[in-house]
Amino acid sequence: MVKLELFERELNNTIGGRKIMAELAGNMDEVLHLINRNREVMVVWQRNKGPQFFADILASGFEPKAVVVKQIGDVSLAALIRRMAAALQENGSAGLKKLIDNYFLTIINEVQTSDNLYQVFLKLRENG
């Protein structure tokens, strides 16, 4: 399994990635707390196959030919993201709500136009 540090290092290699890392750093503890301790967020995460999607995304690493699963059973990755965004905004801090507002459309677009993390990071590199 690929370690999260590899993703952090890759993000820190670009200006856009560093901006994302700076914004994520201030909110990751809150997101993890909500996923693990807030009943509403926890239920959305579990029922919408969050752990399975997350594991598949991490396992794909930076392999150019990897294909991230976009559907597990009757749940799409886009549906998980939409539902989690709503649950996190409903239960999170003002800062987390703003972060989701700022990146939601970008994330949904990446889910629909990229097959894997390699493609996402390639776009980041190309854009600075």
N, C-alpha and C positions, 0 to 999 in steps of 0.2 A: 504494500500500500504506500502511496506517495504521502510524504509528510507535508503538513501545512506550511512549513518553513520554505519549501520550494516555491509555493505560490506567492508567499510574501516577498521572497527574493526577486521573483520575476516581476511582480508589481512595482517593486522599488527600482527597477531598471528603466522606467519611463516616467516622464513628467506626469502624464495622466494617471499612471499607476500609483505614483507617490501621493497624488491628491486623493485617490480612492483609499489608499492605506491610511492616510491621516484621518479621513472621515470615518472609516470603519473602526479604527483603533479606539475612538471615543465611544463607540456604540456596541462593540462585540460582546462585552461583558453583560450589557443589558439584554441583548438578544438571547444570549445563552441562558441567562437567568429566566427570562420569560418562557423560553422553550422548556426549561426544566422545572420551573416552579409555578408558572401561571397556568391554571387549569384550562382556560379557553385557548391559549396559544398552544399548549401541549397537545390538546385534542386535535386542533387543526393540523399540527405538524405530524402527528401519528396517523390520523385518518387519511391524510393526503400523501402518505408514503414518503415523508420528508427524509427519514433515515436512509431508506433505500436509494432515493435519488441522490442524496449527498454522497453516499458511499460510491455510487457508480461514477459520479462526477470526479471525485478524488481519484478513483482507480484509473480513470482515463488518462490522468497525468497530462503530459505535454506531447503525447503521441499524435503525430499528424494524421494518422489513419484511424484513430479511435473514433467511435461513434457513441456519444452519450445517449442513454435511454431517455426518450421523451414521453413515454407512456408506460405506466405500470398498472395493469388491470384496467380499471375504468378511470384512472386519474392521469392527467397529462402534467408534465413539468410546468407548463404555463399556468395551469389551474392551481397547482401547489403554490407557485409564486404569487398569484393574485390573491389567493386565500390567506397566505401568510402575511402578505403586505397589509391586508385589511385587519387581521388579528393583531399584528404588531402596532399598527397605527391606533387601534382602539385601546390597546393596553400599555403602550409605551410612552416614553417621555416626549416632550415637545421636540427635542433634538433628534430623536429617532424618527418621529413623524416627518420632520423636514428632510432628513436623509432619504427616506422612502419616497417622498414627493420628488426629490431631485433625481433619483436614479431608477425609479420604477419603469418608465417607458424604455430606457436604455437596456435594462435587464431583459424585459419582455422581447425587445427587438433582437437581442443577442441570442436568446433561447430559440427564436424562430428562424434566425438566419445563420447560425453556427452549428456545426455538428459536434464540436468538441472544444475543450479549453485551449488547445493549440491555436485554433482559429481566432478565438477571443483575444488571446495575448498577442498574436500576430497583428491584429488590428490596432491594439494599443501601441505596439512598437512602431507601426507605420504612421500613427497619428501623433507621435512624439512621446 
